[in-house]
Amino acid sequence: MLRSVTRETMLECLAALDFLDPKDKPKLLDGISKKILRNRWQEEGRLCRRILDMAFKRPLIRDLLSSSPELTQACAPYLVESGSRVAAQWTATASGEEGN
């Protein structure tokens, strides 16, 4: 599956995978992050912004960022731009709620 993912289809594939319960989620996330990094897609600011935006709504994307220090670092500049959303997510997570 990962072989057919392109920069243009990656976000849609991640959104679709978020609705599934992959058997080996750590392996899947590792494969996705390696593909992103190998192709240097994380260097595209627009893509990082979209990944971060999706992470606020989709647990799989949050797990992807949490499992890859390189992707987290690439998205870090955009975390500052989304400070209020990060704070809301942090508060919701700390109180046991699902944040958006």
C-alpha positions as CSV (number, residue, x, y, z in Angstrom):
1,M,0.0,0.0,0.0
2,L,2.7,2.5,0.9
3,R,4.4,2.1,-2.5
4,S,1.4,3.7,-4.2
5,V,1.1,6.7,-1.8
6,T,2.3,10.0,-3.4
7,R,2.7,13.4,-1.9
8,E,-0.6,14.3,-3.5
9,T,-2.5,11.4,-2.0
10,M,-0.7,11.0,1.3
11,L,-3.1,13.2,3.4
12,E,-6.2,11.5,1.9
13,C,-4.7,8.1,2.7
14,L,-3.9,9.1,6.2
15,A,-7.4,10.3,6.7
16,A,-8.8,7.0,5.4
17,L,-6.4,5.0,7.6
18,D,-7.6,6.9,10.6
19,F,-11.0,5.3,10.3
20,L,-9.5,1.8,10.2
21,D,-7.8,-0.1,13.1
22,P,-4.6,-1.3,11.6
23,K,-3.3,-4.6,13.0
24,D,0.3,-3.3,13.4
25,K,-0.1,0.4,13.9
26,P,3.5,1.1,15.0
27,K,4.8,-0.6,11.8
28,L,2.4,1.3,9.7
29,L,3.3,4.6,11.2
30,D,7.0,3.8,10.9
31,G,6.5,3.1,7.2
32,I,4.6,6.2,6.6
33,S,7.1,8.5,8.4
34,K,10.0,6.8,6.6
35,K,8.3,7.4,3.2
36,I,7.7,11.1,4.1
37,L,11.2,11.6,5.2
38,R,12.9,9.7,2.4
39,N,11.0,11.8,-0.2
40,R,11.6,15.0,1.8
41,W,7.9,15.8,1.8
42,Q,8.3,17.3,5.3
43,E,10.3,20.2,3.8
44,E,7.1,21.5,2.2
45,G,5.6,24.0,4.7
46,R,2.1,23.7,3.3
47,L,2.1,19.9,3.8
48,C,3.4,20.3,7.4
49,R,0.6,22.8,8.1
50,R,-2.0,20.3,6.7
51,I,-0.5,17.4,8.7
52,L,-0.6,19.5,11.9
53,D,-4.2,20.6,11.1
54,M,-5.2,17.0,10.7
55,A,-3.5,16.0,13.9
56,F,-6.0,18.1,15.9
57,K,-8.8,16.0,14.6
58,R,-7.3,12.5,13.9
59,P,-5.7,10.3,16.5
60,L,-3.6,8.4,13.9
61,I,-2.0,11.6,12.7
62,R,-1.2,12.6,16.3
63,D,0.4,9.2,16.7
64,L,2.3,9.7,13.5
65,L,3.8,12.9,14.8
66,S,4.4,11.5,18.2
67,S,6.3,8.5,16.8
68,S,8.6,10.5,14.5
69,P,10.8,13.2,16.1
70,E,11.8,14.3,12.6
71,L,8.2,15.0,11.6
72,T,7.5,16.7,14.9
73,Q,10.5,18.9,14.3
74,A,9.4,19.7,10.8
75,C,5.9,20.7,12.1
76,A,7.3,22.6,15.1
77,P,7.3,26.1,13.5
78,Y,3.6,25.7,12.6
79,L,2.8,24.7,16.2
80,V,3.5,28.3,17.2
81,E,1.1,29.5,14.6
82,S,-1.6,27.2,16.1
83,G,-0.9,28.0,19.8
84,S,-4.5,28.4,20.8
85,R,-5.5,25.1,19.2
86,V,-2.5,23.4,20.8
87,A,-3.6,24.8,24.2
88,A,-7.2,23.6,23.7
89,Q,-6.0,20.1,22.6
90,W,-3.7,19.9,25.6
91,T,-6.4,21.0,28.0
92,A,-8.9,18.5,26.5
93,T,-6.4,15.7,26.6
94,A,-5.4,16.4,30.2
95,S,-9.1,16.4,31.2
96,G,-9.8,13.2,29.3
97,E,-11.9,14.7,26.6
98,E,-11.5,14.4,22.8
99,G,-10.2,17.8,21.7
100,N,-10.7,19.4,18.3
